């Protein structure tokens, strides 16, 4: 297409040879957009209006409230029918037969017969009631008129007017006429308002029962947020569980499926209900479908716990309020109560809360302890909180081995007699010799005269799997780790498990990710109190807690790693467990390092002073005077009885058999001899220090000479 050239002005100068003339190009306008048809715009507007959330909410509200009224009428009609007929008893009979409970079926059949007999008696009475009613009306009217006339006679005698005889009768007739006029006035509006009041009553019944489809219910109920657990919801959840025998039995029961349920009671941050399963349905069929049951109850899997009480064919469901288990439980009483003390024999350690929200306390008296779980789930904190409480009993002694070695137990320095921290084979050797020393102390106590009372000695090993897996061997080729008869750590633990409880020598162990290699069967079964945090598999749960607890509903493998940190499943007779159950779930208090140091500072103030050993001395040549000074520590004076006990703990081979005579023999002539203070024999720190100083001075002088 050729271009049209238009000159807008006449050039005054001739154009240069290399300059092109100015060109104006006319470009036609783009064609206008085609208008959107009216029917398209109308359709879009209608679609937007129909699918708008406000419209949908309005439709749901209208449908919901209409169905509340309709289904409320159905509920009232059914209740009325049940009250007038024996259908309710017949449903109960079918439900009892479906559940295999013949005794209950016979009882309901007997009630049905009594109901029918009473109904027949009432119907027979109706044959005679018209005559009896007529007689009653006649007699009542006659007596009423007689009373009114008698009252009128009394009034006439009083006033002297004969006309007063009929005054009461006239007043009564006027009153009846007034009532008739009131009824005539009210009757019309009552007939107009009555149906609306009836519909309102039916709506209220339907609303209370949430009698509408799920899509029409409010968002918070539809999404399961805050939905209350009712018998109908539990029965429906069980019916839809996917157990054919259970679904058939509930279907045969009709609306009486709730007869399987005990009372739904509030239990802490949730509710609890016992479900008696019908014949042909086993408890493990329900246990194995925990996730589906939780989802049917509009809960997450971790918010539903299934346990097996003593009653046959019964499961106990605990259903948490939505999101309640993700809320913290608050600080430990050890942190908030600065005046709290402990009693090893009679007290219980405040450990946390159970699922019902009640305080969960654990008795530690003469019980070996094992806590296990996956890594970084709160095992050390849970174990440490028990030791922190027990440290507030000044009679308790601690031997501690931390085979992680990152300072989790550093606050017990100056409180524990021995504290070994580190993950190497050398540390395992030290810990093994510490446990073997506790075995020697146990044997010394066993040989004491009957009736002798010994202070508690807690032998605590955290990350014990490191010891069991240690490949090191001693000079006699005996392995420190392993689970054979010549394994030193294994055998030392077994000996304490076998006999230590009787003389208050107790073994506490914390281990992670249990297997048969890092937690031998004989060791885990030797603990009286077994607790587990989140685990990976059911087989590990059985290792941690035992078959009985797992078969009874304990499921630490269903706890959520990371999210349920600090939540333990406990099997022990030292904690209150609901009747019929073999375990209890505890949410433990969290005590951080700073709070733990504050608690151990209080515990140290209760004691005379403890010198903590950080390594086991393997030398057989001992310096008794120096060892006595070491066990006395920073205390001004210590009773000779306590000095002997500390020496035995320090080195059982050298001092386990010592008596007061041996102690006096070593101190005689040194200036640090025992003496009486407040009626008891004691050893003074200052005198020991002078005795050591004098001995060193004399030794130096002899060397110079």
C-alpha positions as CSV (number, residue, x, y, z in Angstrom):
1,X,0.0,0.0,0.0
2,X,1.4,3.4,-1.0
3,X,1.8,6.1,1.6
4,X,0.2,9.6,1.2
5,X,2.7,12.5,1.8
6,X,1.3,15.8,3.1
7,X,3.5,18.9,3.4
8,X,2.4,20.9,6.3
9,X,4.6,24.0,5.6
10,X,6.5,25.3,2.7
11,X,10.3,24.9,3.3
12,X,12.2,28.2,3.1
13,X,15.6,26.5,2.5
14,X,16.2,23.8,0.0
15,X,16.6,20.5,1.6
16,X,19.9,19.0,2.0
17,X,20.8,16.2,-0.2
18,X,20.9,13.6,2.6
19,X,17.8,14.8,4.5
20,X,14.5,13.1,3.8
21,X,11.3,15.1,3.8
22,X,8.9,15.0,6.8
23,X,6.3,12.4,6.4
24,X,3.0,12.2,8.4
25,X,1.5,8.7,8.4
26,X,-2.2,8.3,9.1
27,X,-2.9,5.1,11.1
28,X,-6.6,4.0,11.3
29,X,-8.1,3.4,14.7
30,X,-8.5,-0.2,16.0
31,X,-12.0,-1.5,15.6
32,X,-14.0,-1.2,18.9
33,X,-14.4,-4.4,21.0
34,X,-17.6,-6.3,20.4
35,X,-20.1,-5.7,23.2
36,X,-20.6,-8.6,25.7
37,X,-24.1,-10.0,25.2
38,X,-26.6,-9.2,27.8
39,X,-27.3,-12.9,28.5
40,X,-23.6,-13.5,29.2
41,X,-23.4,-10.5,31.6
42,X,-26.5,-11.7,33.3
43,X,-25.2,-15.2,33.7
44,X,-21.9,-14.0,35.2
45,X,-23.8,-11.8,37.6
46,X,-26.1,-14.6,38.6
47,X,-23.1,-17.0,39.0
48,X,-21.3,-14.5,41.2
49,X,-24.3,-13.9,43.3
50,X,-25.1,-17.6,43.7
51,X,-21.6,-18.7,44.5
52,X,-20.8,-15.7,46.9
53,X,-20.0,-16.8,50.4
54,X,-22.8,-14.6,51.8
55,X,-25.4,-16.3,49.6
56,X,-24.1,-19.7,50.5
57,X,-24.2,-18.9,54.2
58,X,-27.7,-17.6,53.8
59,X,-28.9,-20.7,52.0
60,X,-27.2,-22.9,54.7
61,X,-28.8,-20.9,57.4
62,X,-32.2,-21.1,55.8
63,X,-31.9,-24.9,55.2
64,X,-30.5,-25.4,58.7
65,X,-33.2,-23.7,60.6
66,X,-36.0,-25.2,58.4
67,X,-34.6,-28.7,59.0
68,X,-34.3,-27.9,62.7
69,X,-38.0,-27.4,62.8
70,X,-38.8,-30.4,60.6
71,X,-36.5,-32.8,62.3
72,X,-37.5,-31.4,65.7
73,X,-41.1,-32.4,64.9
74,X,-39.9,-35.9,63.9
75,X,-37.9,-36.2,67.2
76,X,-40.9,-35.0,69.3
77,X,-43.2,-37.4,67.4
78,X,-40.9,-40.3,68.0
79,X,-40.6,-39.5,71.7
80,X,-44.3,-39.3,71.9
81,X,-44.7,-42.6,70.1
82,X,-42.1,-44.2,72.4
83,X,-44.0,-42.9,75.4
84,X,-47.3,-44.2,74.2
85,X,-46.2,-47.6,72.9
86,X,-43.7,-50.3,73.8
87,X,-41.4,-49.6,70.9
88,X,-38.6,-48.3,73.1
89,X,-38.6,-51.5,75.1
90,X,-38.5,-53.5,71.9
91,X,-35.5,-51.6,70.7
92,X,-33.7,-52.2,73.9
93,X,-34.4,-55.9,73.7
94,X,-33.0,-56.0,70.2
95,X,-30.0,-54.0,71.3
96,X,-29.3,-56.4,74.2
97,X,-29.7,-59.4,72.0
98,X,-27.3,-58.0,69.4
99,X,-24.8,-57.3,72.1
100,X,-25.1,-60.8,73.4
101,X,-26.4,-59.6,76.8
102,X,-29.2,-62.0,77.5
103,X,-29.7,-60.9,81.1
104,X,-30.3,-57.3,79.9
105,X,-32.7,-58.6,77.2
106,X,-34.7,-60.5,79.8
107,X,-34.9,-57.4,82.1
108,X,-36.2,-55.2,79.3
109,X,-38.7,-57.9,78.3
110,X,-40.0,-57.9,81.8
111,X,-40.3,-54.1,81.8
112,X,-42.2,-54.4,78.5
113,X,-44.7,-56.8,80.0
114,X,-45.2,-54.5,83.0
115,X,-45.8,-51.6,80.6
116,X,-48.3,-53.5,78.6
117,X,-50.2,-54.7,81.7
118,X,-50.3,-51.1,83.1
119,X,-51.6,-49.8,79.7
120,X,-54.3,-52.5,79.6
121,X,-55.4,-51.6,83.1
122,X,-55.7,-47.9,82.0
123,X,-57.7,-48.8,79.0
124,X,-60.1,-51.0,81.0
125,X,-60.6,-48.1,83.4
126,X,-61.7,-46.0,80.5
127,X,-64.8,-48.2,80.1
128,X,-66.0,-47.2,83.5
129,X,-64.6,-43.7,83.7
130,X,-67.6,-41.9,82.0
131,X,-70.1,-43.1,84.6
132,X,-67.6,-42.5,87.4
133,X,-66.8,-39.0,86.0
134,X,-70.5,-38.1,85.8
135,X,-71.1,-39.2,89.3
136,X,-68.0,-37.3,90.4
137,X,-69.2,-34.1,88.6
138,X,-72.7,-34.5,90.1
139,X,-71.5,-35.0,93.6
140,X,-68.9,-32.2,93.3
141,X,-71.5,-29.8,91.9
142,X,-74.0,-30.7,94.7
143,X,-71.4,-30.3,97.4
144,X,-70.2,-27.0,95.9
145,X,-73.7,-25.6,95.8
146,X,-74.4,-26.8,99.3
147,X,-71.2,-25.2,100.6
148,X,-72.1,-21.9,98.9
149,X,-75.6,-21.9,100.2
150,X,-74.4,-22.7,103.7
151,X,-72.0,-19.8,103.5
152,X,-74.9,-17.6,102.3
153,X,-77.0,-18.6,105.3
154,X,-74.1,-17.7,107.7
155,X,-73.9,-14.3,106.0
156,X,-77.7,-13.8,106.2
157,X,-77.7,-14.5,109.9
158,X,-74.8,-12.1,110.4
159,X,-76.4,-9.2,108.4
160,X,-80.1,-9.9,108.9
161,X,-80.8,-9.8,105.2
162,X,-82.4,-12.8,103.7
163,X,-81.1,-11.9,100.2
164,X,-77.5,-12.7,101.4
165,X,-78.3,-16.4,101.3
166,X,-77.6,-16.4,97.5
167,X,-74.8,-13.9,97.5
168,X,-71.9,-16.5,97.5
169,X,-73.7,-18.4,94.7
170,X,-74.2,-15.2,92.7
171,X,-70.5,-14.2,93.1
172,X,-69.4,-17.6,92.0
173,X,-71.5,-17.4,88.9
174,X,-70.2,-13.9,88.1
175,X,-66.6,-15.2,88.5
176,X,-67.2,-18.0,86.1
177,X,-68.7,-15.5,83.6
178,X,-65.6,-13.4,83.9
179,X,-63.4,-16.4,83.1
180,X,-65.5,-17.1,80.1
181,X,-65.1,-13.6,78.8
182,X,-61.3,-13.7,79.4
183,X,-61.1,-16.9,77.4
184,X,-63.3,-15.4,74.6
185,X,-60.8,-12.4,74.4
186,X,-57.7,-14.5,74.5
187,X,-58.8,-17.4,72.4
188,X,-58.5,-15.7,69.1
189,X,-54.9,-14.4,69.5
190,X,-53.9,-17.8,71.1
191,X,-55.1,-19.6,68.1
192,X,-53.0,-17.3,65.9
193,X,-49.9,-17.4,68.0
194,X,-50.1,-21.0,69.1
195,X,-48.8,-22.5,65.9
196,X,-45.8,-20.2,65.9
197,X,-45.0,-21.1,69.5
198,X,-45.3,-24.8,68.6
199,X,-42.9,-24.3,65.6
200,X,-40.5,-22.5,67.9
201,X,-40.5,-25.4,70.4
202,X,-39.9,-27.9,67.6
203,X,-37.0,-25.7,66.2
204,X,-35.5,-25.6,69.7
205,X,-35.5,-29.4,70.0
206,X,-34.0,-29.7,66.5
207,X,-31.3,-27.1,67.2
208,X,-30.3,-28.8,70.5
209,X,-29.9,-32.1,68.7
210,X,-28.1,-30.5,65.7
211,X,-30.8,-32.2,63.5
212,X,-29.6,-31.0,60.1
213,X,-27.2,-32.3,57.4
214,X,-23.5,-31.7,58.0
215,X,-23.3,-29.2,55.0
216,X,-26.0,-27.0,56.6
217,X,-24.4,-26.8,60.0
218,X,-22.3,-23.8,61.2
219,X,-18.7,-23.8,60.1
220,X,-17.3,-24.5,63.6
221,X,-19.4,-27.6,64.0
222,X,-19.0,-28.7,60.4
223,X,-15.2,-28.6,60.7
224,X,-15.2,-30.4,64.0
225,X,-13.9,-27.4,66.0
226,X,-15.3,-27.6,69.5
227,X,-17.9,-30.2,68.5
228,X,-19.1,-31.8,71.7
229,X,-18.8,-35.6,72.1
230,X,-22.4,-37.0,72.4
231,X,-23.6,-40.6,72.5
232,X,-25.0,-40.4,69.0
233,X,-21.6,-39.1,67.7
234,X,-19.7,-41.9,69.4
235,X,-22.1,-44.6,68.1
236,X,-21.9,-43.2,64.6
237,X,-18.1,-43.1,64.8
238,X,-18.1,-46.8,65.9
239,X,-20.6,-47.8,63.2
240,X,-18.5,-46.2,60.5
241,X,-15.3,-47.8,61.8
242,X,-15.1,-50.5,59.1
243,X,-15.7,-53.4,61.4
244,X,-18.5,-55.4,59.8
245,X,-19.7,-57.2,62.9
246,X,-19.8,-54.0,64.8
247,X,-21.7,-52.1,62.1
248,X,-24.3,-54.9,61.8
249,X,-24.8,-55.1,65.6
250,X,-25.3,-51.3,65.8
251,X,-27.8,-51.4,62.8
252,X,-29.8,-54.1,64.6
253,X,-29.8,-52.0,67.8
254,X,-31.5,-49.1,65.9
255,X,-31.4,-45.8,67.8
256,X,-30.5,-47.8,71.0
257,X,-26.9,-48.2,69.9
258,X,-26.1,-45.8,72.7
259,X,-26.8,-48.8,75.1
260,X,-23.2,-49.8,74.4
261,X,-22.0,-46.6,76.1
262,X,-21.4,-45.8,79.7
263,X,-21.7,-42.3,81.0
264,X,-19.7,-39.7,79.1
265,X,-17.8,-37.8,81.8
266,X,-15.5,-34.8,81.6
267,X,-11.9,-35.9,82.1
268,X,-9.4,-33.1,82.2
269,X,-9.1,-31.4,78.8
270,X,-11.5,-34.0,77.2
271,X,-14.1,-36.6,77.9
272,X,-14.1,-40.3,78.7
273,X,-16.5,-43.1,77.9
274,X,-16.5,-46.9,78.3
275,X,-17.9,-48.8,75.3
276,X,-19.1,-52.4,75.8
277,X,-18.6,-54.1,72.4
278,X,-21.3,-56.5,71.1
279,X,-20.6,-60.2,70.8
280,X,-18.3,-61.0,67.9
281,X,-16.2,-57.8,68.1
282,X,-12.8,-57.9,69.8
283,X,-11.2,-55.0,71.5
284,X,-8.1,-55.1,69.3
285,X,-10.3,-54.5,66.2
286,X,-11.2,-51.1,67.7
287,X,-7.6,-50.4,68.9
288,X,-6.2,-51.1,65.4
289,X,-8.4,-48.4,63.9
290,X,-7.5,-45.6,66.2
291,X,-6.9,-43.1,63.4
292,X,-10.2,-43.8,61.7
293,X,-12.1,-43.6,64.9
294,X,-10.4,-40.2,65.7
295,X,-11.3,-38.9,62.3
296,X,-14.9,-40.1,62.7
297,X,-15.0,-38.1,66.0
298,X,-13.5,-35.1,64.1
299,X,-10.3,-35.3,66.0
300,X,-6.7,-35.9,65.2
301,X,-5.2,-39.3,65.9
302,X,-3.1,-38.1,68.9
303,X,-6.3,-36.6,70.5
304,X,-7.9,-40.1,71.0
305,X,-6.6,-42.7,73.4
306,X,-8.0,-46.3,73.6
307,X,-7.3,-48.4,76.7
308,X,-8.6,-51.7,77.9
309,X,-10.2,-51.7,81.4
310,X,-10.9,-54.8,83.4
311,X,-14.5,-55.3,82.1
312,X,-14.7,-57.9,79.3
313,X,-15.3,-56.7,75.7
314,X,-14.9,-53.1,76.8
315,X,-12.7,-50.3,75.5
316,X,-12.3,-47.0,77.2
317,X,-12.1,-44.0,74.9
318,X,-10.6,-40.7,76.0
319,X,-11.2,-37.9,73.5
320,X,-9.4,-34.6,73.9
321,X,-10.9,-31.2,73.2
322,X,-9.7,-30.0,69.8
323,X,-6.2,-28.6,70.2
324,X,-6.1,-29.0,73.9
325,X,-3.0,-31.3,73.9
326,X,-1.0,-28.8,72.1
327,X,-1.3,-26.3,75.0
328,X,1.5,-26.3,77.7
329,X,0.6,-27.6,81.2
330,X,2.4,-25.0,83.2
331,X,5.5,-25.0,85.4
332,X,6.6,-27.6,87.8
333,X,5.9,-27.2,91.6
334,X,9.6,-27.6,92.1
335,X,10.1,-24.3,90.3
336,X,7.1,-22.4,91.8
337,X,7.4,-23.7,95.4
338,X,10.8,-22.6,96.9
339,X,9.9,-24.3,100.2
340,X,9.2,-27.8,98.7
341,X,11.1,-30.7,100.2
342,X,11.2,-34.4,99.3
343,X,10.7,-37.6,101.2
344,X,12.2,-40.7,99.5
345,X,10.2,-43.2,101.5
346,X,6.8,-41.6,101.8
347,X,6.7,-38.8,99.2
348,X,6.0,-38.7,95.4
349,X,7.8,-36.7,92.8
350,X,5.6,-34.1,91.0
351,X,6.2,-35.2,87.4
352,X,3.4,-33.6,85.4
353,X,-0.3,-34.1,84.5
354,X,-2.3,-37.0,83.2
355,X,-4.7,-36.7,80.3
356,X,-7.5,-36.0,82.8
357,X,-5.7,-32.9,84.0
358,X,-4.9,-34.3,87.4
359,X,-1.4,-34.1,88.9
360,X,0.7,-37.1,88.1
361,X,3.1,-37.9,90.9
362,X,5.6,-40.9,91.0
363,X,6.8,-42.8,94.0
364,X,10.5,-43.6,93.8
365,X,10.8,-45.7,96.9
366,X,12.7,-48.9,96.2
367,X,11.9,-48.8,92.5
368,X,14.4,-49.3,89.6
369,X,13.7,-46.9,86.8
370,X,14.0,-47.0,83.0
371,X,13.1,-44.1,80.6
372,X,13.4,-44.5,76.9
373,X,12.3,-42.9,73.7
374,X,13.6,-41.4,70.4
375,X,16.3,-38.8,70.5
376,X,15.4,-35.2,71.4
377,X,12.0,-36.0,72.9
378,X,12.7,-34.9,76.5
379,X,14.1,-38.0,78.0
380,X,16.9,-36.3,80.0
381,X,14.6,-33.6,81.3
382,X,12.0,-36.1,82.4
383,X,14.7,-38.2,84.2
384,X,16.4,-35.1,85.6
385,X,13.2,-33.7,87.1
386,X,12.8,-36.9,89.2
387,X,16.4,-36.6,90.4
388,X,15.9,-32.9,91.2
389,X,13.0,-33.7,93.4
390,X,14.8,-36.5,95.2
391,X,17.8,-34.3,95.7
392,X,15.7,-32.2,98.2
393,X,15.9,-35.2,100.5
394,X,19.3,-34.7,102.1
395,X,19.7,-38.4,103.0
396,X,19.8,-39.4,99.3
397,X,23.2,-40.1,97.7
398,X,23.8,-40.0,93.9
399,X,26.3,-41.7,91.6
400,X,25.8,-40.2,88.1
401,X,27.1,-41.1,84.7
402,X,26.1,-38.9,81.7
403,X,27.3,-40.6,78.6
404,X,26.2,-37.7,76.4
405,X,28.5,-35.2,78.1
406,X,26.9,-31.9,77.0
407,X,26.3,-30.6,80.5
408,X,22.7,-31.7,81.1
409,X,23.7,-32.9,84.6
410,X,26.4,-30.3,85.4
411,X,24.2,-28.8,88.1
412,X,24.7,-31.9,90.2
413,X,28.4,-31.1,90.6
414,X,28.8,-30.7,94.4
415,X,25.7,-32.7,95.0
416,X,26.4,-36.1,93.5
417,X,29.2,-38.2,95.1
418,X,30.4,-39.1,91.6
419,X,29.6,-37.3,88.3
420,X,31.1,-38.6,85.1
421,X,30.3,-36.8,81.9
422,X,31.4,-37.8,78.4
423,X,30.6,-40.2,75.5
424,X,34.0,-41.9,74.9
425,X,35.0,-45.4,75.7
426,X,37.1,-44.1,78.6
427,X,33.9,-42.5,80.1
428,X,32.1,-45.8,79.7
429,X,34.9,-47.6,81.6
430,X,34.6,-45.0,84.3
431,X,30.8,-45.4,84.5
432,X,31.1,-49.2,84.5
433,X,33.5,-49.1,87.5
434,X,31.2,-46.6,89.2
435,X,28.3,-49.1,88.9
436,X,30.5,-52.0,90.0
437,X,31.5,-49.9,93.1
438,X,27.7,-49.5,93.8
439,X,27.5,-53.3,93.6
440,X,30.2,-53.6,96.2
441,X,28.4,-51.1,98.4
442,X,25.2,-53.2,97.9
443,X,27.0,-56.4,99.0
444,X,28.4,-54.6,102.1
445,X,24.9,-53.5,103.1
446,X,23.5,-57.0,102.5
447,X,26.0,-58.3,105.0
448,X,25.1,-55.8,107.7
449,X,23.0,-56.9,110.7
450,X,19.3,-57.4,110.0
451,X,17.2,-54.3,110.5
452,X,20.0,-51.9,109.6
453,X,18.6,-48.9,107.7
454,X,20.7,-47.6,104.8
455,X,20.5,-44.2,103.1
456,X,19.2,-44.3,99.5
457,X,21.9,-44.6,96.9
458,X,20.7,-43.7,93.3
459,X,23.0,-45.0,90.6
460,X,21.9,-43.0,87.5
461,X,23.2,-43.6,84.0
462,X,21.9,-41.4,81.2
463,X,22.4,-42.5,77.6
464,X,22.9,-46.0,78.8
465,X,22.9,-47.4,75.2
466,X,26.4,-46.0,74.9
467,X,27.6,-48.4,77.6
468,X,25.8,-51.4,76.2
469,X,27.3,-50.7,72.7
470,X,30.8,-50.0,74.0
471,X,33.4,-52.4,72.3
472,X,36.2,-51.8,74.8
473,X,37.6,-54.7,76.8
474,X,39.7,-54.9,80.0
475,X,43.0,-56.6,80.6
476,X,41.2,-59.9,81.1
477,X,39.5,-59.6,77.7
478,X,36.1,-59.0,79.4
479,X,34.0,-56.5,77.4
480,X,32.6,-53.5,79.1
481,X,29.5,-53.4,76.8
482,X,27.3,-56.2,75.4
483,X,24.8,-58.4,77.0
484,X,26.7,-61.6,77.7
485,X,27.5,-63.2,81.1
486,X,31.0,-61.7,81.0
487,X,29.9,-58.1,80.0
488,X,30.9,-55.9,82.9
489,X,28.3,-53.1,82.7
490,X,25.5,-55.5,81.9
491,X,26.3,-57.8,84.8
492,X,26.7,-54.9,87.3
493,X,23.3,-53.6,86.4
494,X,21.7,-57.0,86.6
495,X,23.2,-57.5,90.1
496,X,21.7,-54.2,91.3
497,X,18.4,-55.1,89.8
498,X,18.4,-58.5,91.6
499,X,19.3,-57.4,95.1
500,X,19.8,-53.6,95.3
501,X,16.1,-52.7,96.1
502,X,16.2,-54.4,99.5
503,X,19.1,-52.2,100.7
504,X,18.1,-49.0,98.9
505,X,20.6,-49.2,96.1
506,X,18.6,-48.3,93.0
507,X,19.4,-48.3,89.3
508,X,18.0,-45.5,87.1
509,X,18.7,-45.6,83.4
510,X,17.8,-43.4,80.4
511,X,18.3,-44.7,76.9
512,X,17.1,-43.9,73.4
513,X,15.8,-45.7,70.4
514,X,15.7,-49.1,72.2
515,X,16.8,-52.4,70.4
516,X,17.8,-55.8,71.8
517,X,21.4,-54.8,71.3
518,X,21.4,-51.4,73.1
519,X,18.9,-52.4,75.7
520,X,19.0,-56.1,76.6
521,X,15.8,-57.8,77.6
522,X,16.9,-58.8,81.1
523,X,17.9,-55.2,81.9
524,X,14.7,-53.6,80.7
525,X,12.5,-56.1,82.5
526,X,14.4,-55.5,85.7
527,X,13.0,-52.0,86.1
528,X,10.0,-51.5,88.3
529,X,9.0,-48.2,86.7
530,X,9.2,-48.2,82.9
531,X,8.3,-45.1,80.9
532,X,8.6,-44.2,77.2
533,X,8.4,-41.1,75.1
534,X,7.6,-41.2,71.4
535,X,8.9,-44.3,69.7
536,X,9.0,-45.5,66.1
537,X,7.4,-48.9,66.1
538,X,5.1,-51.1,68.2
539,X,8.0,-53.6,68.7
540,X,10.0,-50.8,70.3
541,X,7.0,-50.0,72.5
542,X,6.9,-53.6,73.7
543,X,10.6,-53.4,74.5
544,X,10.1,-50.2,76.5
545,X,7.0,-51.0,78.4
546,X,6.4,-54.8,78.1
547,X,3.7,-56.8,76.3
548,X,1.1,-56.4,79.1
549,X,1.1,-52.6,78.9
550,X,1.0,-52.5,75.1
551,X,-1.8,-55.2,74.9
552,X,-3.6,-53.0,77.4
553,X,-3.5,-50.0,75.2
554,X,-0.2,-48.3,75.8
555,X,1.0,-46.9,72.5
556,X,4.1,-44.6,72.8
557,X,4.7,-45.4,69.1
558,X,1.6,-43.4,68.3
559,X,2.9,-40.2,70.0
560,X,4.1,-37.5,67.5
561,X,7.9,-37.1,67.5
562,X,8.7,-33.5,68.1
563,X,5.1,-32.4,68.8
564,X,4.5,-34.6,71.8
565,X,7.9,-33.8,73.3
566,X,7.8,-34.6,77.1
567,X,4.7,-36.8,76.9
568,X,5.4,-40.2,78.5
569,X,3.5,-43.5,78.7
570,X,4.2,-44.9,82.1
571,X,3.8,-48.5,83.4
572,X,4.5,-48.6,87.2
573,X,2.9,-49.3,90.5
574,X,4.4,-46.1,91.8
575,X,1.9,-43.9,90.0
576,X,-1.9,-43.9,90.2
577,X,-3.3,-45.7,87.2
578,X,-7.0,-45.8,86.5
579,X,-8.6,-49.1,87.6
580,X,-8.3,-51.8,84.9
581,X,-5.6,-50.1,83.0
582,X,-1.9,-51.2,82.7
583,X,-0.4,-47.8,81.9
584,X,-1.0,-44.0,82.0
585,X,0.0,-41.2,79.7
586,X,1.7,-38.3,81.5
587,X,2.6,-34.8,80.1
588,X,5.7,-33.9,82.1
589,X,6.7,-30.5,83.4
590,X,9.6,-28.9,81.7
591,X,12.4,-27.6,83.9
592,X,15.1,-25.7,82.1
593,X,18.8,-25.6,83.1
594,X,18.6,-22.4,85.0
595,X,15.6,-23.6,87.1
596,X,17.4,-26.9,87.6
597,X,20.5,-25.1,89.0
598,X,18.3,-23.1,91.4
599,X,16.8,-26.4,92.7
600,X,20.2,-28.0,93.1
601,X,21.4,-24.9,95.0
602,X,18.6,-25.5,97.5
603,X,19.5,-29.2,97.7
604,X,23.2,-28.3,98.4
605,X,22.1,-26.0,101.2
606,X,20.5,-28.9,102.9
607,X,23.7,-30.9,103.0
608,X,26.9,-30.5,104.9
609,X,28.9,-30.4,101.7
610,X,29.7,-33.1,99.1
611,X,32.9,-33.4,97.2
612,X,32.1,-34.7,93.7
613,X,34.5,-37.1,92.0
614,X,34.8,-36.8,88.3
615,X,36.7,-40.0,87.7
616,X,37.1,-43.3,89.4
617,X,40.5,-43.8,91.1
618,X,41.9,-47.2,90.0
619,X,44.9,-47.1,92.3
620,X,44.7,-49.5,95.2
621,X,47.1,-47.6,97.5
622,X,44.9,-45.1,99.3
623,X,45.6,-42.1,101.5
624,X,43.0,-42.6,104.2
625,X,43.6,-39.2,105.8
626,X,43.3,-37.4,102.4
627,X,40.2,-39.5,101.6
628,X,38.6,-38.6,104.9
629,X,39.2,-34.9,104.2
630,X,37.8,-35.3,100.7
631,X,34.5,-36.8,101.8
632,X,34.1,-34.2,104.6
633,X,34.3,-31.6,101.9
634,X,33.4,-28.0,102.8
635,X,31.2,-28.9,105.8
636,X,32.4,-27.5,109.1
637,X,31.9,-30.9,110.8
638,X,30.4,-34.3,109.7
639,X,29.1,-37.1,111.8
640,X,31.4,-40.1,111.9
641,X,28.5,-42.3,110.6
642,X,28.2,-40.2,107.5
643,X,32.0,-40.1,107.0
644,X,32.0,-43.9,107.0
645,X,29.1,-44.1,104.5
646,X,30.9,-41.6,102.2
647,X,34.1,-43.5,102.4
648,X,32.3,-46.7,101.4
649,X,30.8,-45.0,98.4
650,X,34.2,-43.5,97.5
651,X,35.9,-46.8,97.4
652,X,34.1,-49.9,98.6
653,X,37.2,-52.1,98.2
654,X,39.2,-50.0,100.6
655,X,36.6,-48.6,103.0
656,X,33.5,-50.8,102.6
657,X,34.3,-52.8,105.7
658,X,35.4,-49.9,107.9
659,X,33.9,-49.3,111.3
660,X,34.3,-46.5,113.8
661,X,37.4,-48.2,115.2
662,X,39.1,-48.1,111.9
663,X,38.3,-44.4,111.5
664,X,39.5,-43.7,115.0
665,X,42.7,-45.7,114.4
666,X,43.6,-43.5,111.3
667,X,42.9,-40.2,113.0
668,X,44.5,-40.9,116.4
669,X,47.6,-38.9,116.9
670,X,46.9,-36.5,114.0
671,X,45.0,-33.9,116.0
672,X,41.9,-34.6,114.0
673,X,40.4,-37.3,116.3
674,X,36.6,-37.6,116.4
675,X,34.9,-35.7,119.2
676,X,31.4,-35.2,120.5
677,X,29.3,-32.3,119.3
678,X,25.6,-32.0,120.3
679,X,25.7,-35.5,121.6
680,X,27.1,-37.2,118.5
681,X,30.6,-38.1,117.3
682,X,31.9,-35.8,114.5
683,X,35.0,-35.1,112.5
684,X,36.0,-31.5,112.0
685,X,37.2,-30.1,108.7
686,X,39.6,-27.6,110.3
687,X,41.3,-30.3,112.3
688,X,41.7,-32.5,109.2
689,X,43.2,-29.5,107.3
690,X,45.8,-28.9,110.1
691,X,46.6,-32.6,110.3
692,X,47.3,-32.7,106.5
693,X,49.3,-29.6,106.7
694,X,51.4,-30.8,109.6
695,X,52.0,-34.2,107.9
696,X,53.1,-32.4,104.7
697,X,55.5,-30.2,106.7
698,X,56.9,-33.2,108.6
699,X,57.4,-35.0,105.3
700,X,59.2,-32.1,103.8
701,X,61.5,-31.8,106.7
702,X,62.3,-35.5,106.6
703,X,63.1,-35.3,103.0
704,X,65.5,-32.4,103.5
705,X,67.2,-34.2,106.4
